[in-house]
Amino acid sequence: METDIEITREEGESKGRYVAVVEGHEAETTYSRLGASTIIIDHTGMPDALRDRGVGVALVRRGVGVRRPIEVYPCAPWHSPLLR
């Protein structure tokens, strides 16, 4: 299902988020910027209806894929394997 998920980006001055709306349910991954070359993926939130469906993985991969080659630091343990 991960490839079928439409993800949008909302960007502020020092923070941003990636958002997926699936079947009327919104999930997000938020990040903070530390200068021009570093971001921290600081939160992934998702309703129970979207758990175990690949939505969180898709959100984090989108953030990592768009941001490379800068440094990305995950806050959640499950984010780390997606950065390899």
C-alpha positions, 0 to 999 in steps of 0.5 A: 500500500505504501506506493499508493499513499499521496503525501503532501508537505507543509513547510514553515520557517523552522518546522514542517510536516508531511501529511497523508490522508487515507480514507478520511484519516490524517497521519503526519510526520513532523520535523524541525530544521537545524540550519540548512543541512540538518533536520530532526524527524521528531514525531509521527502521529497516526490514528488507529485506523491507519496503523500497520498499513505502511503509512508511517513508513511512507511518511518517514521515507518521503521526508528522508528521500526529499532531504538527502544528502543532509543529515537526518536525526530520528527521534523514534527508534523505528525511524532509524532503520529507514535512514539506512 
